[in-house]
């Protein structure tokens, strides 16, 4: 029996390549690349504070609305109950947050920043200013404002 002819793989044509290009004009891909850049820069500027973006956001929310419970925090962060439980556990173990029993409801706890949590948030605030400036350094103030508005609309 004759052996089948081996054919050399053909390089894709420009049309075929363009058809499968899911990056060049993809809003989702551009947002993801920007998110990766923002996370890398976040940890470069704030990494020594032992705070992730989620932990920093939680501390910020608690500083503005101390005494809320985990369910309210989960709603504000737009995350599920088990995720907020892990987040609050980590913040409590770090000494940044305390849980206090809610009078009349043994199942609920009010969340408060500790003195250490407030100090860490203050340090993060100073580092966050440098982070924001670096992140937006290629944008004018008007472009930054426009981008914030557009991202707000995309995120709704």
C-alpha positions as CSV (number, residue, x, y, z in Angstrom):
1,X,0.0,0.0,0.0
2,X,1.5,3.4,-0.9
3,X,2.2,5.8,1.9
4,X,0.0,8.9,2.0
5,X,1.6,12.0,0.7
6,X,2.8,14.3,3.5
7,X,1.7,17.8,3.0
8,X,3.5,20.8,4.4
9,X,1.4,22.9,6.7
10,X,0.3,26.1,5.0
11,X,0.9,29.4,6.7
12,X,-2.4,31.1,7.4
13,X,-3.5,33.7,4.9
14,X,-3.9,37.3,6.0
15,X,-7.7,36.9,5.7
16,X,-7.7,33.8,7.9
17,X,-5.5,35.5,10.4
18,X,-7.7,38.6,10.6
19,X,-10.8,36.4,11.0
20,X,-9.4,34.9,14.2
21,X,-7.9,38.1,15.6
22,X,-10.0,38.4,18.7
23,X,-7.6,41.0,20.3
24,X,-7.1,44.0,18.0
25,X,-10.6,45.4,18.3
26,X,-11.7,43.8,21.6
27,X,-12.9,46.0,24.4
28,X,-12.7,43.0,26.8
29,X,-9.1,42.3,25.8
30,X,-8.1,45.9,26.1
31,X,-9.7,46.1,29.6
32,X,-8.0,42.9,30.7
33,X,-4.6,44.3,29.6
34,X,-5.2,47.5,31.4
35,X,-6.3,45.5,34.5
36,X,-3.1,43.5,34.4
37,X,-1.1,46.7,34.2
38,X,-3.1,48.3,37.0
39,X,-2.5,45.2,39.2
40,X,1.2,45.0,38.5
41,X,1.6,48.7,39.3
42,X,-0.6,48.4,42.4
43,X,1.6,45.7,43.9
44,X,4.8,47.7,42.8
45,X,3.6,50.8,44.7
46,X,1.6,49.3,47.6
47,X,2.9,45.7,47.8
48,X,4.9,46.3,51.0
49,X,1.6,47.2,52.8
50,X,0.3,43.6,52.5
51,X,-3.0,44.8,51.0
52,X,-4.6,43.4,47.9
53,X,-6.9,45.7,45.9
54,X,-9.9,43.9,47.5
55,X,-8.5,44.3,51.0
56,X,-7.8,48.0,50.4
57,X,-11.3,48.6,49.1
58,X,-12.8,46.8,52.1
59,X,-10.7,48.9,54.5
60,X,-11.7,52.1,52.6
61,X,-15.4,51.2,52.8
62,X,-15.2,50.3,56.4
63,X,-13.5,53.6,57.2
64,X,-16.4,55.5,55.6
65,X,-19.2,53.2,56.9
66,X,-17.8,51.5,60.1
67,X,-20.2,49.2,61.8
68,X,-21.7,47.6,58.7
69,X,-22.0,43.8,58.7
70,X,-20.5,41.3,56.4
71,X,-23.6,41.0,54.2
72,X,-23.6,44.8,53.7
73,X,-19.9,44.7,52.9
74,X,-20.4,41.9,50.4
75,X,-23.1,43.9,48.7
76,X,-20.9,47.0,48.5
77,X,-18.0,45.0,47.1
78,X,-20.3,43.0,44.8
79,X,-18.9,39.7,46.0
80,X,-20.5,36.5,47.4
81,X,-20.9,35.8,51.1
82,X,-18.2,33.1,51.3
83,X,-15.7,35.5,49.5
84,X,-16.4,38.3,51.9
85,X,-16.0,35.9,54.9
86,X,-12.5,35.0,53.6
87,X,-11.7,38.6,53.1
88,X,-12.9,39.7,56.6
89,X,-11.1,36.7,58.2
90,X,-7.8,37.8,56.5
91,X,-8.3,41.4,57.6
92,X,-9.1,40.3,61.1
93,X,-6.1,38.0,61.2
94,X,-3.9,40.9,60.1
95,X,-5.2,43.0,62.9
96,X,-6.9,45.6,60.6
97,X,-10.5,44.8,61.4
98,X,-12.5,43.7,64.4
99,X,-15.8,42.0,64.6
100,X,-18.2,43.2,67.3
101,X,-21.4,41.5,68.2
102,X,-24.6,43.3,67.2
103,X,-26.8,43.7,70.2
104,X,-30.0,41.7,69.8
105,X,-28.7,39.5,66.9
106,X,-26.1,36.9,67.9
107,X,-25.7,35.9,64.2
108,X,-24.4,39.3,63.0
109,X,-21.2,41.2,63.6
110,X,-20.5,44.8,63.0
111,X,-17.1,45.4,61.3
112,X,-14.8,48.2,62.5
113,X,-11.3,49.3,61.6
114,X,-8.8,48.8,64.3
115,X,-6.1,51.5,65.1
116,X,-3.7,49.3,63.1
117,X,-6.2,49.1,60.2
118,X,-6.6,52.9,60.2
119,X,-2.8,53.4,60.2
120,X,-2.4,50.9,57.3
121,X,-5.2,52.7,55.4
122,X,-3.5,56.0,55.9
123,X,-0.2,54.6,54.6
124,X,-2.0,53.1,51.7
125,X,-3.7,56.4,50.9
126,X,-0.3,58.1,50.5
127,X,1.0,55.3,48.3
128,X,-2.2,55.2,46.4
129,X,-1.8,58.8,45.2
130,X,1.6,57.9,43.7
131,X,0.0,54.8,42.1
132,X,-2.8,56.8,40.6
133,X,-0.4,59.4,39.2
134,X,1.8,56.7,37.6
135,X,-1.2,54.9,36.2
136,X,-2.6,58.0,34.5
137,X,0.7,59.6,33.5
138,X,0.0,59.2,29.8
139,X,-3.4,60.8,30.1
140,X,-4.4,64.4,30.3
141,X,-6.7,65.4,33.2
142,X,-9.6,65.6,30.6
143,X,-8.7,62.1,29.2
144,X,-8.5,60.6,32.7
145,X,-11.9,62.1,33.5
146,X,-13.4,60.8,30.3
147,X,-11.9,57.4,30.8
148,X,-13.4,57.2,34.3
149,X,-16.8,58.1,32.9
150,X,-16.6,55.6,30.1
151,X,-15.4,52.8,32.4
152,X,-18.3,53.6,34.8
153,X,-20.7,53.2,31.9
154,X,-19.1,49.9,30.8
155,X,-19.2,48.6,34.3
156,X,-22.9,49.1,34.9
